[in-house]
Amino acid sequence: MKNKQTEKTGRSLASKFKHRFVYALIFLGGRGVAYLFLYPLVLFYSLSPAVYRKSSAYIQHRFAPKNRWQFFKHTYLLNLTFARTLVDRAALGILGKVEVVSTEEECVLCRELVSCGKGLILLSAHCGAWQMAVNLTDFISAKKHVLYYRNPKDNDKTVAEHSGKQAPFSFINPAGPLGGVVEMMSALQKGEVVCAMADRVFGDEKNTVETSFLGGKIRVPYSFYRMAAATGAPIVIIFSPWLGAGKFASWTVAHFTVPEKGPSKENYQIFAQQFVDALQAFCIKYPYQFFNYFDLWEKDYATND
């Protein structure tokens, strides 16, 4: 059974015209002018029942709202934060302006891990300013790959498409054969870096394990931990909380290696849970910065594994 999430992700709500209009605002007036346009735009979308439903599962699990007003407030603030990160991503490509708060220790850690020659797996999630952060990993000299599914109905431009410059990474399509595992293994064996979002499932749901998240059960991929065991590549869990206009931080949560534990996926569940625990801590600290717009806790997952 193919995971239905593949068709749920990366699809733009706004038309190409609206995206182009926001790009023009950024170019002519800066991100501040674009932010002002977001207030009525986000209000319009947040009142839409279809949009409302997309984030309802997260709102319910994270905030447990007691009435419709609280539900709407959380929905609006979540959508507004997401829209601001999209404006900032466009501004990075159009204006080239962004402020990153990180420590030299984090940069040194990644460089030292890469220097071991076994590759590096950077695991993050669809939260904060991840779409900007992935474009600002120049402190790692090794070749970088991003596991990324681009929905044909995505009307937004990447940073590289805005700037006209070559992206500092290449894409690996998780919707391709074997979920991009062959390409990721090849890159790691060459000592290169693979960046991936470990909170979302692509491909066959048999390649997932169950974890606990915000009071419920969700399924996440375990292939990253299996690959780490097979190649010896270390894993770094890193998030990029959005701090304000054009500003985000680098938050390195943990780094570890995965010992070989055989073929059973249940042997790697503990590492997947470690990642999900870190994501839950992120959601508690930054409640309006987790942007998975579908029901992670839905009950109709395949269970024939």
Summary of the structure (lengths in Angstrom):
residues: 305
radius of gyration: 18.9
end to end distance: 10.6
largest distance: 56.6
contacts: 944
relative contact order: 0.17
helix: 47%
strand: 17%
